[in-house]
């Protein structure tokens, strides 16, 4: 079926697979990402949210964890990437996106939102945030 507004195909209706959005919101980490020496030594607080598109219709019928995504494993994958120091949050975000997307083949769409709280910009800034996304 063609989406007239966008000129794209709507594959969700074609395959008749209902997609569910699962979100792990505001995972907080103390990590050592940044270009400045004090950021690399003292660290900072980072917030990560992950939006996942996945078919959960079987899990909805069976009530079995093996038929859906194990949120603990997703959290562990994010935590692993957050523990690797990087200069740029863009690099960290891309690593998270790639790691989660490749580790969990049942994910059809993925969005990563990564915020660095109180970035050292010479003035009061609550956070700097990047968002990345990927689809199969």
C-alpha positions in Angstrom: 0.0 0.0 0.0 1.4 3.4 -1.0 1.3 6.2 1.6 0.0 9.1 -0.6 1.3 11.9 1.6 4.9 10.7 1.6 5.1 8.6 -1.5 6.4 5.6 0.5 5.3 2.1 1.0 3.6 1.2 4.3 5.2 -2.2 5.0 3.6 -2.5 8.4 0.1 -2.9 6.8 1.5 -5.0 3.9 3.0 -7.7 6.2 0.1 -7.3 8.7 2.7 -7.3 11.6 1.6 -5.0 14.4 4.6 -3.1 15.8 5.0 -2.2 19.5 7.1 0.6 20.7 9.1 -0.3 23.8 11.0 2.6 25.6 13.7 2.4 28.2 13.6 5.9 29.5 16.2 8.0 31.3 18.8 5.4 32.1 21.4 7.4 34.1 25.1 6.8 34.0 28.2 8.4 35.4 30.7 8.2 32.6 33.9 9.7 31.3 33.0 11.2 27.9 34.4 14.6 26.8 37.2 16.4 25.0 38.4 18.2 28.1 40.9 16.7 30.6 38.6 17.2 33.6 35.7 15.5 31.9 37.9 12.5 31.2 39.1 12.3 34.8 36.1 13.4 36.9 33.3 12.3 34.5 29.8 13.6 34.2 26.2 12.5 34.3 24.6 11.2 31.1 21.0 10.2 30.4 20.1 7.6 27.7 16.7 6.7 26.4 16.1 4.0 23.9 13.0 3.6 21.7 12.5 0.2 20.1 10.0 -0.9 17.5 9.4 -4.6 17.6 6.6 -7.2 16.9 5.3 -8.3 20.3 2.2 -10.1 19.0 3.5 -13.5 20.0 4.4 -12.3 23.5 1.0 -10.8 23.8 -0.5 -14.2 23.2 1.9 -16.4 25.2 3.0 -14.2 28.1 6.5 -15.7 27.7 9.7 -13.5 28.0 11.4 -15.6 25.2 8.8 -14.1 22.7 9.8 -10.5 23.3 12.8 -8.4 24.1 14.5 -8.8 27.4 14.9 -5.3 28.7 17.7 -6.3 31.1 19.9 -7.4 28.1 19.2 -4.1 26.3 20.2 -2.1 29.5 23.4 -4.2 29.8 24.3 -3.5 26.2 23.8 0.3 26.7 25.8 0.2 30.0 28.7 -1.6 28.3 29.0 1.1 25.7 28.6 3.9 28.3 31.6 2.4 30.2 33.9 2.9 27.2 35.4 6.5 27.4 35.0 8.6 24.3 35.6 12.3 23.4 32.3 12.8 21.6 28.7 11.9 22.6 28.1 11.4 18.9 30.5 8.5 19.0 29.0 7.0 22.1 25.5 7.3 20.7 26.5 5.6 17.4 28.2 2.8 19.3 25.0 2.2 21.4 22.8 2.3 18.3 25.0 -0.2 16.4 25.5 -2.5 19.4 21.8 -2.8 20.3 20.7 -3.0 16.7 23.1 -5.8 15.8 22.7 -7.8 19.1 18.9 -7.9 19.0 17.9 -9.0 15.5 14.1 -8.8 16.3 14.3 -5.0 16.6 12.8 -3.3 13.5 13.4 0.3 14.4 15.6 1.9 17.0 16.1 5.4 18.4 18.8 6.4 20.8 18.6 9.7 22.7 21.8 10.6 24.7 22.1 13.7 26.9 25.1 15.1 28.7 24.1 17.0 31.7 25.6 20.4 32.6 28.1 20.4 29.7 31.1 22.7 30.3 30.2 25.5 27.8 31.1 28.5 29.8 27.5 29.3 30.8 24.4 27.6 32.3 23.2 24.8 29.9 21.0 22.1 31.3 22.0 19.5 28.8 23.3 18.7 25.3 21.3 16.0 23.6 21.8 13.9 20.4 19.3 11.6 18.8 20.1 8.8 16.4 17.8 6.3 14.7 18.0 3.3 12.4 15.5 0.9 10.7 15.8 -2.5 9.1 
